[in-house]
Amino acid sequence: MAGVKGRSGGRNRKSTQLHVIRGTFRQDRHGDGVTSEPPKGEPTAPKPLGREAKAEWERMVGRMREAKTSSIVDDAALYQYVQLFAETEEIKGDNARVRKLSGSLKKLAAKLEGSALVEAIAEIVKLQFIIARQTVQLRHGHMALRQYLVEFGMTPAARTRVKLPPGAAKPTSKLERFKMGAV
């Protein structure tokens, strides 16, 4: 849980700029350490993608390109993300269709009597169980998608953890150089 001391790393990491502004910047802790550089380039899908997954792939690769975090080694994780995204969207569509069917059956049941009414109610109950199961699947899918977005640095908290390689974003003004610790 983010922001809870003692759980999942405690507090969220502060950006380098925030450390400089608050006067807590230390080169040994907050400066660019030696880290491995992933190979530059855009990832390619390891397997063919469906229509929904391909559209999300293109959207995410574009975002990663703009954020300057694109690397060819992201292909497997990105593939899993877009497949999960497509599956979640499919469940959402199925859920909407089942809800519509359930609503239609409820209207029809209002006009029924006797054993036909009992059968209609039984079918409505089955549909409600399906809706409940799909709702749980959607919730779990959304949480898993969020975890992938964190991995790719696509959430507000995750962006403070993303470090660009030296020279990727050169400060243009003295203020920006000061914030980056270059002055």
C-alpha positions in Angstrom: 0.0 0.0 0.0 1.5 3.3 -1.0 2.1 5.8 1.8 1.8 3.3 4.7 5.0 3.0 6.6 6.2 -0.5 6.9 4.1 -1.8 4.0 5.3 -2.1 0.4 8.3 0.2 0.9 6.7 2.9 3.2 6.4 6.4 1.8 6.3 7.2 -1.9 9.6 8.3 -3.3 10.2 12.1 -3.6 11.4 13.4 -6.9 14.9 14.8 -7.3 13.4 18.3 -7.8 11.5 18.1 -4.5 14.7 17.1 -2.6 16.5 20.1 -4.2 13.7 22.5 -3.3 13.5 21.2 0.3 17.2 21.1 0.7 17.4 17.4 1.4 19.2 16.5 -1.9 22.2 14.3 -1.4 24.2 13.2 -4.5 25.0 9.8 -2.9 21.3 9.0 -2.4 19.4 11.0 -5.0 22.0 11.5 -7.8 22.0 9.4 -10.8 23.5 6.1 -9.7 25.0 3.5 -12.0 22.1 1.4 -13.4 21.9 -0.8 -16.4 20.6 0.8 -19.5 17.9 -1.1 -21.3 18.3 -1.2 -25.1 16.6 1.8 -26.8 13.9 1.3 -29.3 10.2 0.4 -29.5 9.1 -3.1 -28.5 7.5 -5.4 -31.0 4.6 -7.7 -30.1 6.0 -11.3 -29.6 2.7 -12.8 -30.8 -0.2 -11.6 -33.0 -2.7 -9.3 -31.3 -6.4 -9.0 -31.6 -8.0 -5.8 -32.7 -8.6 -4.3 -29.2 -5.1 -5.4 -27.9 -3.4 -4.0 -31.0 -5.0 -0.7 -30.6 -3.9 -0.6 -26.9 -0.4 -1.7 -27.9 -0.1 1.2 -30.3 -1.5 3.7 -27.7 0.9 2.5 -25.0 4.0 2.4 -27.3 3.1 6.0 -28.3 2.9 7.0 -24.6 6.2 5.3 -23.8 7.8 7.0 -26.7 6.6 10.4 -25.6 7.7 9.7 -22.0 11.1 8.6 -23.4 10.8 5.3 -21.5 10.4 3.0 -24.5 12.7 0.0 -24.7 12.7 -3.2 -26.8 12.9 -5.3 -23.6 9.4 -4.2 -22.6 7.8 -6.4 -25.2 6.7 -9.3 -22.9 5.3 -7.1 -20.1 3.6 -4.9 -22.6 2.1 -7.9 -24.4 0.7 -9.2 -21.1 -0.7 -5.8 -20.3 -2.5 -5.4 -23.7 -3.9 -8.9 -23.6 -5.3 -8.3 -20.1 -6.7 -4.9 -21.3 -8.5 -6.7 -24.2 -9.8 -9.4 -21.9 -11.1 -6.8 -19.5 -12.8 -4.9 -22.3 -14.4 -8.1 -23.5 -15.8 -8.8 -20.0 -17.1 -5.3 -19.8 -19.0 -5.8 -23.1 -20.3 -9.2 -22.0 -21.4 -7.6 -18.7 -23.4 -4.9 -20.5 -25.1 -7.5 -22.7 -26.1 -9.7 -19.7 -27.4 -6.6 -17.8 -29.5 -5.7 -20.8 -30.8 -9.2 -21.1 -31.6 -9.3 -17.4 -33.5 -6.0 -17.6 -35.5 -7.4 -20.6 -36.3 -10.6 -18.7 -37.5 -8.6 -15.7 -39.9 -6.6 -17.8 -41.2 -9.8 -19.4 -41.5 -11.5 -16.0 -43.9 -8.8 -14.8 -46.4 -10.1 -17.4 -46.1 -13.7 -16.5 -47.9 -15.9 -14.0 -47.5 -19.4 -12.4 -44.8 -21.7 -13.5 -43.6 -19.4 -16.3 -43.0 -16.7 -13.7 -41.1 -19.1 -11.5 -38.9 -20.1 -14.5 -38.3 -16.5 -15.4 -37.3 -15.6 -11.9 -34.8 -18.6 -11.8 -33.2 -17.3 -15.0 -33.1 -13.8 -13.6 -31.3 -15.1 -10.6 -28.8 -17.0 -12.8 -28.1 -13.8 -14.7 -27.6 -11.9 -11.5 -24.9 -14.4 -10.5 -23.2 -14.0 -13.8 -23.3 -10.2 -13.4 -21.8 -10.5 -9.9 -19.0 -12.8 -11.2 -18.2 -10.5 -14.1 -18.2 -7.5 -11.8 -15.6 -9.2 -9.6 -13.6 -10.2 -12.7 -13.6 -6.5 -13.9 -12.5 -5.3 -10.5 -9.6 -7.7 -10.5 -8.7 -6.9 -14.1 -8.6 -3.2 -13.3 -6.3 -3.7 -10.3 -4.0 -5.8 -12.4 -4.0 -3.2 -15.2 -3.1 -0.6 -12.7 -0.1 -2.6 -11.5 1.1 -2.8 -15.1 0.7 0.9 -15.5 2.8 1.5 -12.4 5.5 -0.8 -13.9 5.5 1.3 -17.1 5.6 4.6 -15.1 2.2 5.6 -16.3 0.7 6.7 -13.0 1.4 9.9 -11.1 3.2 8.2 -8.2 5.2 5.9 -10.6 6.5 8.9 -12.6 8.6 10.0 -9.7 10.4 6.7 -9.8 11.3 6.8 -13.5 14.8 8.0 -14.1 15.8 9.0 -17.6 19.3 8.2 -18.9 21.7 11.1 -18.8 21.2 13.4 -21.8 17.6 12.3 -22.4 16.1 15.5 -21.0 18.5 18.4 -20.9 17.5 21.4 -18.8 17.2 24.5 -20.8 17.1 27.3 -18.2 19.3 27.9 -15.1 16.3 27.2 -12.9 15.8 23.8 -14.5 19.5 23.0 -14.2 19.4 24.0 -10.5 16.4 21.7 -10.0 18.3 18.9 -11.6 21.3 19.5 -9.4 23.5 20.5 -12.3 24.3 24.0 -11.0 
